Amino acid sequence: MKKLWLIILIIAIAGLLTGVPFLINGIAQRGAGGVNYGRVIFPLIIGIVAFCLYKKTE
């Protein structure tokens, strides 16, 4: 089960890193209020949960 949480954590980090350029580009074009933060927030939340469960299974 510990390997599963590690794989989910790695995928969440990859999703977070691919969403950052879209976030920066959107903020530059539309400002901070007109940007969809979902491409960054959801992988961040999933990564935090996966990391907590990974540490808990030790």
TITORSE-23150 format. One record per residue (C-alpha): residue in one letter; x, y, z negated. Coordinates in pm, whole numbers, plus 32768, in hexadecimal, padded with zeros to 4 digits. Example, Ala and Ser with C-alpha at 12.3 -4.5 7.8 and 13.67 -1.06 7.14 Angstrom:
MARZA;code;east;north;up
MARZA;A;84CE;7E3E;7CF4 .
MARZA;S;8557;7F96;7D36 .
# end
This chain:
MARZA;code;east;north;up
MARZA;M;8000;8000;8000 .
MARZA;K;8125;80E5;7FBD .
MARZA;K;8199;80CB;8128 .
MARZA;L;803D;812F;819E .
MARZA;W;8047;8274;80D5 .
MARZA;L;81A3;82BE;815C .
MARZA;I;812D;828F;82C4 .
MARZA;I;7FFD;836C;8287 .
MARZA;L;80E0;8473;81ED .
MARZA;I;81C8;846E;831C .
MARZA;I;80A5;848E;840E .
MARZA;A;8013;85AD;8342 .
MARZA;I;8161;8664;8347 .
MARZA;A;8178;8633;84C0 .
MARZA;G;8017;86BC;84E8 .
MARZA;L;806C;87E3;840E .
MARZA;L;81A6;8833;84D4 .
MARZA;T;80F0;8820;8621 .
MARZA;G;7FDD;8908;85A1 .
MARZA;V;80C4;8A1E;852B .
MARZA;P;8116;8AAA;8687 .
MARZA;F;7FA2;8ABD;86DB .
MARZA;L;7F65;8B71;8593 .
MARZA;I;807C;8C6D;85CF .
MARZA;N;8008;8CAA;8734 .
MARZA;G;7E9F;8CD9;86C3 .
MARZA;I;7F00;8DCE;85B2 .
MARZA;A;7FD0;8E95;86AB .
MARZA;Q;7EAD;8EA8;87A0 .
MARZA;R;7D79;8ECB;86C2 .
MARZA;G;7DF5;8F26;8568 .
MARZA;A;7DDA;8E5E;8428 .
MARZA;G;7C5F;8E69;8419 .
MARZA;G;7C1B;8DD2;856E .
MARZA;V;7CEE;8C99;8554 .
MARZA;N;7C80;8B31;8520 .
MARZA;Y;7D57;8AB6;83FE .
MARZA;G;7CD5;8952;8417 .
MARZA;R;7DFE;88D5;84E4 .
MARZA;V;7EE2;892C;83C1 .
MARZA;I;7E08;890F;8289 .
MARZA;F;7D7E;87B0;82C4 .
MARZA;P;7ED0;8708;8300 .
MARZA;L;7F56;87C6;81D4 .
MARZA;I;7E40;8746;80F2 .
MARZA;I;7E62;85E3;8179 .
MARZA;G;7FDB;85F4;8143 .
MARZA;I;7FB5;866C;7FDD .
MARZA;V;7EBE;8557;7F8C .
MARZA;A;7F99;844F;8033 .
MARZA;F;80CB;84CC;7F76 .
MARZA;C;8012;84C0;7E29 .
MARZA;L;7F98;8360;7E6B .
MARZA;Y;80F2;82F8;7EE0 .
MARZA;K;818D;8377;7D9C .
MARZA;K;8075;82D7;7CCE .
MARZA;T;80B6;817B;7D5E .
MARZA;E;8221;8177;7CEC .
# end
